[in-house]
């Protein structure tokens, strides 16, 4: 196999790095005029300049720079994590190990504390102990024991020396440790107290909502460091401060900052305590507190009714209502707080949440609410919302709130359209206007939000905007009534003169033994088969396509020249059978040029006077095809060649097919009648829910 030129990347490699299909990359190439041209390879297997591809992906919002820097490192990360798990070691150790090697390589650590592959096991233990002592006394690490996971493993786990030494040696072989740590962060591994790091696209979205002129950014309840680090990267001139009541997240954040070369100030303490950082103020506050955490126990004892932070109500329930008010209290004039919350924060009323939310709205503190689709976070499928808050009366429009509903992308591998949401928010800041063509962006009057049936949830406003008006409802109801009347006016009957006659078959034969039927097996579509676009490729006939369940965008197209063997494409009138564990899915396929996949078979009748294709479909659809014709020990599948069919004259076959067509006509009539009645019932339900009444003439 020829080694690709250095600095190049193939279509398959791009798809693998981004977690999408090769067809997605091929579609980008055919539809995007600025997609980079190949620099090597062949027409069927082009190779692209890796740096050009990276620049194009970033410019077209297909991936972020931080994501791409970590690509290719994920295999190393998972290999190291599996090694740690197999020996019962904590996965927190890997972040500490990367930081230790990085500080050793950059000569930040004292010489006697640095790692080297030449060390013996006993020397390794001594150097890590020395490094831990340095960390606990150094202002660079904020005197936090950032190598604690390594020390704990060496002290408590038998045989850990050899494993840690092996892990450190593998890390030392990696040139870009920042990229390796990025890959580790992207796994979203949960910590002891947090919910793991945020996906890069979510952290970037939050950072882009922070004011551009922010001089200080504060995360009052840091659980992973994602928001603080990414905000610092997007606002390099700002001072970043993080606080947390838990040592673990602080240590993880400090390790991250040391690897990424970012300066962050650390406050070790719970900001709910009015004695912790009472004078900290910031131009921007970012926060993603643990969901479901309550104000209870020690936290409840810290909260005093006389605390000036609780002007909208003393927090008694969810922790985020305390953090919301604390964030507003710490803002400098003109500052913004950007907080991630579960969607329940938009409507829950328990334990004073409703009154606090109402106070925020009435005082002009809620500037924007952005709802996101579910499935974006690492450890929960629940959707979340982003609250953009200001000091009282400082919102861009104190009488209205900007609501943005970010929808889930329809295509696999695509990210939600966060850039459009950022643009809509920036426009709101500049002139409090909403573009008429902006989908999912709404100007919501505060008085309507606070009305008895009002809502702060952007998705509810989208539903209201899409609700049909009176004219549309009336027209829909009338159209459904007319369709049902048309269906009822049709008639469909079966000729009663058709009667079955048994005992007229002289012999049977398996399909595989018949010379008038040629069987062509589908071809395996392995990784060597390249995807193509709809203009140049051949469509694949899969089970979903055969059943009619596949949408046009789900159909796969492949480069026929990369398919092994001698593939046979369909011709009009072919019978296509797809064996499954529960039987054979079979139909007459009247489209030419489709490629059956490895499980499908083409049954091509070579003598039209010997067999009728629809008769063959009937025989293969019989419930009598069971175990005697199946193959496969793990997942048994029926094979068409083993199916026994009766050999009857072609005239008798066509008589059966004619009777079947009458049945199909009756079935189609029944389906149309059912669809018309269902549509009328849905139209009636919409009309009733909108206040319509029905009267008889």
Secondary structure by P-SEA (a helix, b strand, c coil): ccccccccccaaaaaaaacccaaaaaaaaaccccccccccccccbbbccaaaaaaaaaaaccccaaaaaaccaaaaaaaaaaaaaaaccccaaaaaaaaaaaaaaaccccccccccccccaaaaaaaaaaaaaaaaccccccccccaaaaaaaacccccaaaaaaaaaaaaaacccaaaaaaaaaaaccccccccccccaaaaaaaaaaccccccbbbbcccccaaaaaaaaaacccbbbbbbbccaaaaaaaaaaaaaabbbbbbbccccccccccccccccbbbbbccccccccccccccccccccccccccccccaaaaaaaaaaaaccccbbbbbbbccccccccccaaaaaaaaaaaaccccbbbbbbccccccccbbbbbbbbccccccccccbbbbbbbbcccccccccaaaaaaaaaaaaaacccccccccccccccccccccccccccaaaaaaaaacccaaaaaaaaaaaaaaaaaaaabbbbccccbbbbcccccccccccccccbbbbbbbbbcccbbbbccccbbbbbccccccccccccccccccccccccbbbbbcccbbbbbbcccccccccccccccccccccccccccccccccaaaaaaaaacccccccccccccbbbbbcccbbbbbccaaaaaaaaaaaaaaaaaaaaaaaaaaaaaaaaaaaaaaaaabbbbbcc
